[in-house]
Structure formats: C-alpha cells, structure tokens
Amino acid sequence: MSLRISHHAAQLEDQLRDSSRAVLEGRSSRRGLKRVLPFLGPAVIASIAYMDPGNFATNIQGGAEFGYQLLWVILAANLMAMLIQNLSAKLGIATGQNLPQVIRAHWPKPLVQFYWVQAELVAMATDLAEFIGAAIAIHLLTGLPLLWGAAVTAVISFWILGLQQRGTRLLELMIGGFVLMIGLAYLVQFVMARPTLAELGAGFVPSFSGAGSVYLALGIIGATVMPHVIYLHSALTQGRVVVTSEHQKQQLARLSRLDVVLAMGLAGLINMAMLAVAAATFHGQGVAGTGDLETAYHTLTPLLGSAASVAFAVALLASGVSSTVVGTLAGQVIMQGFVNFSIPLWLRRAITMLPAFAVILAGLDPTQTLVLSQVVLSFGVPFALVPLLMFTSRREIMGSLVNHPVINLLGWLIAAVIIALNAYLVWGTLTG
C-alpha cells in the first residue's frame, strides 16, 4: 500500500512538473483551470494558518458580541494578507531562496542567530495553539479526555508529515482537502444559521459600537500576518517550478498571484462565515463565554441542533490538524534557512508537541493558552514582515520582480498598521 502511494505520488509530481514547464515554455494547449492547476498549491498550504483555532475563537467572539458589524474588518485583514503572502511567494520565485536563507546571506551572523531563536519560539507558540485546538475538537467529537485527544492529534500529524516525504504535491492535496472540509462544514452551519442578508451587507460598511468592538477589530487585524507562513510560503515556491529566464519568472509570479488570490480569498470567506454564523446564532441571545471553543460547541446544539455542533467540531479538527502540520514544516524551513541545519521532521514534531502536553497535564485552561500563544506570535510579526519588504524592494535581489513603488508604499503602510496593532494588543493583554 505504501509503495503504491509513493508510486502515484511520484507520477503526480512528474505530470504536474511537465505540465507547468509546458505552460511556461508556450507548448501547452490547455486552457482555463487545466492550464493553471499545476501552479496552485503553495498558497493553499499557507492559507491554512489563517483558519487556525485562534481565528475560530476571535471570529466567534466578534459575531456573538457585535453581530455582523465586524465583517468589513475581516475583509480588510484578508486583503492585507493577500499582498503580504504574494510578496513572500514572489521572493522564492525571484531568488530561488526562502526568506530565512536570504536573511542569512545578507545580514551579520549574530543578527541571523537572534532571528533564528525568535522565529523558532514563535513557531512553537503557533504550534501550541493549533495542537490544542485539534485536541479540543477530538475531545468534543468523541468524549475522549483532552490528553487522549492530544495523543490522537499526534498520531494524525505524524502520518500527514510522512506524506511530505512522498512529494510536496501530495501534501498540497491533503492540506487542500482539509481546507475543503472546513469550508463545507461552515457552509452547513451557514445554511442552518440562516443569517439575514440585509444585515450581512451592512456588516461590510465600516463602523464600530464602542471601545469593545474597536479592541476586537484590532485583534482581528493584528492577527492578520502569521510570521511562520511568511517564512514558509517563500520556501514553498522556491524551486517548485523550474524557470530558465526572467520572462518565465514573470509568468510564474503572475500564476502564483492567482494561487494567492484564490486560496486567501477562500480563507477570507471561511472567516467571514465563522463570524456570520456566530452573529446569527449567538448575538442577542445572552450567551456568555462564546469565545471559548467548548462553550461555543455546546451552545450550538440547543440553538441549531446537533448537526451544526458536529460540523463546528469537524471544522475545528481539520483546522487544528492541518495547521499544526504546516507549523512543523515552517519550523523546519526556519532552522534550515537561518542556521543551515536540519533535524528529521518526526523529531521536530515530537519536540514541538511537548508544550501542548505540558499545558494539558498541568490542567491549564486551553482557551486562555490559545490567547497567550497569540500574544507570543505577535512579537514575531515585525521580524518577518520588515525584512520581507526590504528584500522584495531591492532590484539586485529581485531582478524584474522587484516591487512596484505603489506596492512598496502599500506594504510599508500595512506593516506599520499591523505592527502598531500587535504592539497595542500585547500591551493590552499583559496589562488587562
């Protein structure tokens, strides 16, 4: 069975590599989806970070407390994420290197080593939230204790990481399947919740309802940039498709942009659906603590029925399992890029799951742990975002794919906003 999977995976890699080369060389007669399909995938893997358990908690709380009012914030945050992930993908295409490798090549060694340490800590904090989210989902679906839910999550993540050895395309399909599962689960909940279309439309008109809505909006935007997938996305496009000229690089960058728009667009729709379902179900019902994932699950059953709560838990499981795998891959890219050293993926997975088991064994509140991990994540935002903008604006590094001045301006404006919001959120969380 294992040999058969490996054989089919190798065939898939060869077919897509040949198809992509034919398109770039002008030899392909394919049109429409068949023409672009070989170039889709890297952004799908990156997009899962924007649907992780931390997003579940924030979006559900936003809908429960303020109805549809903050839908426009999710839209704005998603547009920011599209631009940033596109820059990361473009860096990998232009240089043939990932962001950590570019930093190592151009910056002094002590600074690079500092970058490696902080990036590893951020990746572990991210993985903590995602691993616990998956464990909670298994607990909700099966009734198993949280510790056993974590053990099942570990087994699943080891198995998925094993697929990576059989080729990147197979992993892309697997992660894409999880994204589809999350989308279908929220489509079911959306239909059952029956949100009001007029109120949905009004949610895209910028407005606030007091300081609480402003702070929650800051949380949504502040969590827009996920540092570990900025590093990872540049590695996913690095050498994935072989190019032999600047013209082919430009073609590939355009197709990669389509990949980003489609994948991040779907992630944005799913996040909007999360908030809309919470608004239609919880807003005005006097339900307390809906930001807690277990409370949200148990509250859905009497309001929408057991099918809705099961769909919620399935979406949470798909989110947690897939995003924790992506976090492990990002950690590997971080180590290889910054210090030119690597350890087996299974060993990294075993090490990075230890904090989650420690949290569960210590009896700490899982949702509060999710919140604290997001604070740690916020510290890593400027360290990934600033060098990305610096390097993609330099022609000697990017060649013909150097940023347009307008993109540079937008990028630095977005960076300033996100860094300021993250700093404010960290301060607000630590000071209460």
N, C-alpha and C positions, 0 to 999 in steps of 0.2 A: 504493500500500500504506500509506504513511504517513498519507495523507488518510483512508483507510478506518479506520485505528486511531484517529485523532483523532475521527472521527465517532462511532464506537462508544463511545469513552471519554466523549464529551460526553453521549451518550444515557444511559450508565450513571450519570453524575453527576446528571442531571436526574431519572431514575427513583428513585434512592435518596434524593435530596433531597425529592421529592414524597412518597415512602413514609414517610420519617421525620416529615415535617410532619403527615401524616395520622394517624400514631400518637399524636403529642403533642397533637393537637387533638381526639382521640377520634373521628375519622372513619373509622378503619381497621377493616375486618372481619377482618384477618389474625390468625392465631393461631400459637402455637409459634415455630419457627425463623424463619418468614417475617416475623413481627412484629418480631423483634429484629435480624434480619440487617442492616438499614440502619444500625444503630448500632455494629456490630462493625467493627474495623479499626485504630483508633489504638493500642490495646494490643498488637495483633499486631506492628505496626512496632516498638514499644518493647521487646517481649519478645525480639526477635532479639539484643539486647545481652546477654541472659542465657544465650545459647547461642553466644557468640563463641569464637574459638580459645583464648583464655585459660581459659575454662571447660573446654574439652576437656582441656588439659594437667593442670589441677588435679584434675578428676574421675577421669581415668585413673590418675594417680599415687595418689589416695586408694584406689581399688579395688585396684590392684596391690599396695600395701603393707599395707593393713589389711582387705582383703576387703570385706564388706558393712557393716562396723561404722559407717561414717560416713553411711549413708543418712539417718538422722534429722537430721543436720546440714543436708543439702540441703533436707529438708522444712521445717525451721525457717527457713532462709535464704529459701526461696521464700515463706513466709507473710509474712515481713518485707517482701519486695519487693512483694507484693500491696498491702499497706497503703500503702507509700510511693508507688507508681505511681498508686494510686487518688487520693491527695491531689493529685498533680500534675495528673491529668486533671480533677479537680473544680475546681482553681484556674482552669483555662482556661475551663470552663463558667460558673463564677460571675462571673468578671471580664471575659471576652471578651479577656483578655490572657494572654500567656505569662509564665513566671516571670521571665526577664530584663527584660521590659517593666515588670512590677510592681516589681521592684527599682529600675529606673531612675526610676520615678515617685515612689518613697517614700524613697530614700536619697540622700545627697550625691554630687555628681558625682565627686570624687576616689575615693570608695569604689567607685562604679559602674565607673569606668575600671579600677581594680585587679581587680574581679570579671571584667571582660571579658578582660583579659590572662590571668588564671589559667584561666578557662574555655576559652579558645582553646588554651592549652598542653595542658590535659587532653584536649580533643577530638582534638588532633593525636596525642597519645600513644596514645589509644584506637585511632585510625585506623591507626597504625603496626602495632599488634599484629594487627589484623583483616586488613590488606592483606597482611602477611607470611604469615598463616595461609592465605589464599586462594592465594598464590603457591606455598607448600609443597604444597598439595593438587594444583595443576596439575602441579607437578614430579613428584609421586608417581603421578598418573594417566597422564601422557604421557611421562615421562622427559625432558622439556624442562629445560634449566638453570633455576635459580631466577630468574635475571634475566629470561628469556623468560616464565617463569610470572608474574612481576610485570607484564610488558608485556601479557599476555593479561588479567590481572585488571583492569588499567587500562582496556582496551577494553570489557570487560563492564560495569564500573562506570559508564563514560561513557554507555553505551547505556541502562542502567537509569535513571540520573538523567534522561535525556532523556524518559522516560515521565512524570516528575513534571510536566512542562510540559503534559501532556495531561489532568491531573486527579489529585487525591490518591487517588481510589478505585482507579484503575488501578494505582498504586504499591502500595496496600494489598493488592490481589490478587496482585501479583508477589511481594511480601515474604511473604504468606501461602503462596504456592506453595513458596518456599524453606523455610519452617518445616515444611510438609508433607513436603518432600523429606528434611529432617534427621530428622523423626520416622519416616518409612518406612525410612530407612537404618538407624536404630538399632533399629527393630523387627526387621529382618532379622538384625542382629547379635545381638539379644537371643534370638531363636529359635534361632540357630545355637550360641550360647554355652550355652544351657540352664542358667541359674542355678538353684540349689537353693531351692525355695520356702520351706522352713523357715528357711534362713539369711537369705533376703530379709526375712522377717518379723522376725527377730531384729535386723536392722540398724536397725529403727525404735525400738529400745529404747536410750535414751541410755547410752553407755558409751565408755570410752577404753582404749587399750593403750599407756600410756607417753607420754612427752613428745612423741614424733614425731607421734602421732595427734592430740594436742591442737593442735600447731602447724599441722598440715594442716587441721584443723577451723576454726581461726582464719582460715586462708587462704580457705576456702570462704565463711564468713560475712562476712569482711572485704570480699570481692568482691561482696557482695550488691547494694549500691547502685551503680549506674552513673551518675555525675553528669550525663553528657551526655544521657541519656534522661529524666532528671528535667526538664531544661530542655525537651527536645523534646516530651515527652508533653503538657505543658501547651499547647504550640503546636498539636499535632495535634487537640485538642478545641476549640481556640479558634475559634469561629465556624463549625465544621464543620456543625453543625445549628443553624439559626436558631430562637431561642426568644423569646417575647414576654411571658412572665410568670414570676413566681417558681415557680408551680406547674409550669410546663413545665421550668424549670431543675431542679427536684427530680426530675421524671420522667426527664429526660435523665441526671442524675447516677446514678440507680439503674441505668439501662440501661448506662451507662459502667462502673459497678462490675461488672456481669455480663461485659462485654468484658474487663476486667482479670482477673477470676477465671478465665475460660476460657483466655485467652491465656497468662497467667502460670502457670496450672495445667498447661497443655501443656508449657511451658518447663521446669517443675519435673519432670514425668515424663521428659522427654528427658534432663535432667541426671542423674536417678536411673538411667536406663537406661545412660548412659555409665559411671557408677560400677559398676553391677551387671555389665555386660559385662566390664569390666576385672577385677573381682573373680573372676568365673567363669573367665576366660581366663588371667590373669597371676598371680593371688595363689598363692603357694606353689610357683611354677614356677622360682624363682630367676632371673627375667628382670630384668636391670638396666637402668636408664635409660628406663623406660616413660613417664615424664613428658615425654620428648622425642617429638614428634609423628611424626617419621620412624622412630624406633625402634619405636614402637607399631604403626605401619603394617606394617613389615617383619616384626615378631614375630607379627602376626595370621595371616599366610599359612601358616606351618607348623603353627600350633595349631588354626585353624578353617577354613583354606582361602582361596583367592584371592577368593572372593565376599565374604567378611567384610572383607578388607582393602580391596577396591574400595568396598564400602558405607561404610567408615570415611572413605575419601578423598573420596567424593561428599558425605558429610555435612559434612566439613571445608570443602570448596569452597563449598557452599551457605551455610554459616555465615560464612565469610570474606567472600564477595562481598556478601551481603545486609547484614552488619553494617558493612562499610566504607561502603556507600551510606547507611545510617542515620547513621553518624558524620558524613558530609558534610552531610546535612540538619540535624543537630544543630548543626554549626558555623555554618551559615547563620542558624539561629534565634538563636544566641548573639550573633553580630555585629549582626543587625538589632535584637534586643531591647535590648542593652546600650548601643549607640552610634548606633542608628538609621541604620545604613549597611549596604549590601549590595554584594556582587560577584556576577557570574554564577556559577552552580553549577559550570559546567565549569572556570572559572578556580580556584575553591576546590579542586575535585577535583585539578587539575593541581598546585597548590601543596602540598596535604597529602600527596600521594603521594611527594614528593621525599625525605623522610626514609627511607622504606622502600627506595627505590632506592639511597640512600646506604649504608644498612646492608648491602644485598646486595653492592654494588660493593666495599665495604670488607672483605668476607669475614667479617663478624661472625657469631657463632652465632645462628641465628634464634630458637631456643627461649629462650636467655638474654636476647635482646632482648625477647621476649614478657614475660618475668618483670620486667625493668626497666621496661617500659611500664606494667605493672600497679602498680608502686610509685609512678610519677608519677600514675597515675589515683587512687591512694589519697589523695594530697594534696588532690584536688578534692572529696572526699566532703563534708566539713563545710560547704564554701562553697555547695553546692547544697541540702543537707538542712536546715540550720538556717533559712535564710530561708523555705523551703517550709513548715516547721512554724510559723514565726512568722506568716506571712501568712494561712495557712488557719485560724488560731485567732482571727483578728480579724473581728468581725461587720461592722464598717464596710466591710471589703473583700469578704467572702464572702457577706454577707446571710444568707439562710435556709440556705445550705450551709456555714455555719461549723462547724468541728469540734465534735463532742460532747466533753465533758470526758474521757471514758474514752479516746476516740481520741487526744486530746492527750497524755494520760498514756502510752499505749502508744507513740505516736510519739516522744516525748522519751526514753523508755526504750530504744527501738530505736536512736535516734540516738546515745545515749550509748554503747551497746554497740558499734555499728558504728564510730564514730569512735575509740573506745579500741582496738578490734581492729586497725583500719587503722594507727593510730599505732604499735602494738606490732609489726605486720608490717613496716612501713617501717624501724623501728629494727632489727629482727632481720635484715632483708635487707641493710641497709647495714653492719651490724657483723659479719655472718656467723654 
